[in-house]
């Protein structure tokens, strides 16, 4: 999944279309994300020891296909792909290419999300 906790996303469809928010939680099993302050639902809660009964508002999940990473550069949602950072912060498509760019065999290569259109790197 290309969206992670803490990312700023824009909602692409539904009643909250065009709204932005920060990802609170990611459910990888069902491919859903919880966006802060978006897709609010009312939950009727029964009284349990230590908790009051009542109607509580909370965020419901949104399917990951209905959100996109928000780019500050172009002020809209963008698509991203994976790249590896090699020597001198050059980007490589494969991990092997990135490792070969270093002379040290024990070099650490970082995987990043990269937007081809804008050239932005999302950590």
N, C-alpha and C positions, 0 to 999 in steps of 0.2 A: 504494500500500500504506500502511496506517495505522499500521503498526508499524515502528519505526526502531531502529537500533543504540543500545544503552544503556538502552532502556526496560525496566521491570520488568513481566513478563507472568506470567499464570497459565495453566497447561495445562488445557484443557477435556476432553480425551478421551485414552484410551490407558492404559498401565500407570502413567504418571506423573501421572494426573489429580489436580488440586487442588494440585500443587506449583508453587512460584514460582521465578523465576530471571531473570537479566539477559540481554538479547539480546546475543550476541557478534557475530553476523554476519547479514546479510539477503541472500538470493538472490532478486532480483526476477524473474529469468527463469522460475524454477520455483515462485515464491511460497512459499518455505520460509525458516525462521529457525533459527538455532542458539542454543539456550538454555544458559547456563552451568550445568554440573553436572547437566543433565537429558538423558534419552535416551542414556545412555552405551552404546556398543557396543565390542566387542573387534575389533581389526584385526590380522591376521597380516601382519607386515611382513618383506619379504625384505631381506637385507643388501645395502646399497648403499655405495659409497665414502664413508667418514666416518660411517656410521650402522650401528648394530647390528641384527641380526635379532631378532625376538621378537614377543610379543603386546602390543599397545599399546591402552589404553583412551582413547576420545575421544568427543566429543559428535557425535551424528548430527542431521540436520535434522528439524524438525517442520513440517508444513504450516501456513501462516498461519491457516487456518480453524479449527485446533485450539488456538489460543492467543488470549487477550484481554488488553488492557492492564489492569494491576492498579491499583485505586484504593485509596489509603491511607485515604480518607475513609469508604468503606463496606466496606472489607476484602474485596473480591471483584472479579471481572473486570467491566469496563464497555465499552460501545460508545461510539465517538467519531465526530464529524463534523468537517468543516472549517469554520472561521470566519476572518474577517479582523479584525485589530485596527485601529481607527480612532482618531480624536481622543479624548483623555481615557480611553483603554483601553476604549472601547465596542466590542462585537463586532457585526460585520455579516456577512450571508450572502454578499454578493458583494464582489469587490475594488473595483468601481466605486462602490458605496455607501460603502465605507471611504475611498476617495480623495476623494469629494465632501464628507466630513465635515471635511476640512482646508481652510483658506483658501489654503494654499500649494500650488500645482499640482505641485511636485516632492517632495511628502511621501512618506515610505517607509511602506508598509503591510506588516505581518507576517502570515503565514499560520500559524495555530495549530490544534491538535486540541482539540476541545471536547466534553465529556460533557454532554449535555442533562439527564440525570437528576440528576447531582450538582452541576453547575455548575463542575466542575474544568476547568482549562486545562492541557493537556500541551504543553510546548514542543517 
